[in-house]
Amino acid sequence: MSTAPEQTPDADAEQPQAPAGPRIEVLGDASPEQVAALVAVLSGLGGGEEEVPAGPPSRWASPERLVRHAVHPSRGGWVASGLPR
């Protein structure tokens, strides 16, 4: 005697699958060209892929680079005059 409920494989196959996206119903007599135009307009309006976030900004494009730092006379001090910190 088993206490688990019995499942038939046919019961899962009979359930309809839900549509993957929103459903659009066209009322009236629409020609295939009109339906194609409607689909083209609606698909061009939005959705699709998400924008890829930009990576970290380059140190050369950083606004802090515009601020002049004090250049101390030292061995290799000239490097600090042109490179970002």
Secondary structure, DSSP 8 states (H G I E B T S, - for coil): ---S----HHHHHHS----SS------S---HHHHHHHHHHHHHHS-SS---------GGG-GGGGS------STTHHHHHHS--
